Each structure stands twice: as structure tokens, then as C-alpha cells.
Amino acid sequence: VIIVANRTPTHVIETKSRDKIRTIIDNYQNGDALFREISERDYGIDAVLELFHEGNPTGKFALLQLKATEKTIVPNKDNTFISVPGITLANANYALQNNIPVILIYTSITKNTAFYYSSLQDLITEEIVQKINNNSSNKTTVRIPIENCILDNIQPLINLIEEFYI
């Protein structure tokens, strides 16, 4: 018996978002950032972003967790943050264990839209830590500040990674 898995809308959204983020990163200054997709079981980590300086490796990396939607991303009522649903508590716990920055990237696959980013370590609140410790919920929502928004210039994302290594 051959079992054929269907390509679900979720898979399509994942592929389109990965391609979108890869293209934006690949277009960064003379290739001084490299997007490397992780093909093994990812535990919430979808890619690695490696930084270079004038083509030379810097030894600075960030793990990327990509989340995407096919809907328009809408900020909260007071326009201070966007909500990112579906962060598993296992992924949050994983982020807290790392000595490497784990960057959450949230995007819509609609054309010409920005993406939002933040260090996942910075988004993990005491409330989320309590959920992790109490196993009271399987998934949580985190909030990315609205100013952490990129359309095409990824320099603020690069700066976030650079600051981690200072």
C-alpha cells in the first residue's frame, strides 16, 4: 500500500514564506547574510542566518523560526504590537536554552508585505514560563513590537543579531 500525503494549504504557506524571507536576506549588501534552510526535524527552528563582513565569516549566527499567514497582519488596537499565534511551549523552552539568538519572523505571504521579527528569548514572559513549568497549555501567542517591521532593508535584523554577540 502506498500512502500519498497531500500538499496542504499550510505547506504552501510555509514554502512561500520561506522563499520570501530567503529572497530578502539574499538581497542584503553584497551577500553579507546567508539564509540556510534546516531540512531535518526542526523543533521550531526553520533556518539559520549567518552573518559575513565583506564576504568573510564573522562566526555570528541566528536560528530562525518562521511563522506565516495568508491573511493581512493587523496590529492591535493601540498600534503597538502584532500577535503571533501558535508558538509551542516546547519551542519557547528551546529558545530559552540557547546561547544563540532565536529570531521569530512573522510574515504574510501576500505580495509586497513586510515581515515582523523579534528575539524569541525577549518575547518569553513570566506568564509563558509558568505555562511551560505547569504544562497548562500546548501553544501560546507572543507579541512583536510594531516597530520591528521590515519590508526589504534587513539592517535592523542584522543589528539585533550583532548586538547579541557584544
TADA-V974026 format. One record per residue. N is the residue number from 1. SS is DSSP state (A for helix, B for strand, O for the rest). PHI is phi in degrees with one decimal (none if undefined). Layout:
N SS PHI
N SS PHI
//
This chain:
1 O none
2 O -104.6
3 O -102.6
4 O -107.8
5 O -86.9
6 O -80.2
7 O -83.4
8 O -86.9
9 A -56.0
10 A -61.0
11 A -63.6
12 A -63.8
13 A -61.4
14 A -58.8
15 A -63.5
16 A -64.2
17 A -68.5
18 A -61.8
19 A -63.9
20 A -62.4
21 A -65.9
22 A -58.6
23 A -62.5
24 A -62.5
25 A -68.5
26 A -63.2
27 O -86.1
28 O -71.7
29 A -10.7
30 A 50.4
31 A 72.9
32 O -80.6
33 B -140.4
34 B -124.7
35 B -93.5
36 B -120.2
37 B -75.4
38 O -98.0
39 O -100.7
40 O -79.3
41 O -50.6
42 O -101.0
43 O 51.0
44 O 93.2
45 O -99.2
46 O -104.6
47 B -159.6
48 B -119.8
49 B -111.1
50 B -106.8
51 B -100.4
52 B -125.0
53 B -129.8
54 O 51.2
55 O 85.8
56 B -98.7
57 B -63.9
58 B -101.9
59 B 80.5
60 B -102.9
61 B -130.3
62 B -138.9
63 B -88.5
64 B -113.0
65 B -110.5
66 B -99.6
67 B -126.3
68 B -145.9
69 B -140.6
70 O -95.1
71 O -91.1
72 O -72.7
73 O -82.5
74 O -117.4
75 O -66.9
76 O -65.9
77 O -58.8
78 O -92.2
79 O 59.8
80 O -111.6
81 B -154.1
82 B -118.7
83 B -94.2
84 B -117.6
85 B -83.3
86 B 83.2
87 B -81.1
88 B -73.6
89 A -67.8
90 A -63.8
91 A -67.0
92 A -62.4
93 A -62.7
94 A -59.4
95 A -61.8
96 A -69.4
97 A -87.1
98 O -86.2
99 O -97.6
100 O -117.8
101 B -62.7
102 B -110.3
103 B -104.3
104 B -88.0
105 B -119.8
106 B -123.6
107 B -143.4
108 B -102.3
109 O -85.0
110 O -66.2
111 O -66.1
112 O 53.5
113 O -110.9
114 O -77.1
115 B -124.7
116 B -111.6
117 B -144.7
118 B -167.5
119 B -64.5
120 A -64.0
121 A -58.4
122 A -72.5
123 A -88.4
124 O -78.3
125 O -91.4
126 A -58.4
127 A -60.4
128 A -68.2
129 A -60.1
130 A -61.9
131 A -61.1
132 A -61.7
133 A -68.0
134 A -93.8
135 O 50.1
136 O -84.6
137 O -152.6
138 O -90.8
139 B -135.5
140 B -141.2
141 B -113.2
142 B -116.3
143 B -120.9
144 B -98.7
145 B -57.5
146 O -59.3
147 O -72.1
148 O -85.0
149 B -126.9
150 B -131.4
151 O -96.8
152 O -145.0
153 O -88.8
154 O -87.8
155 A -53.8
156 A -60.3
157 A -67.4
158 A -61.1
159 A -60.1
160 A -59.1
161 A -68.1
162 A -56.9
163 A -63.5
164 A -61.7
165 O -93.4
166 O -83.2
//
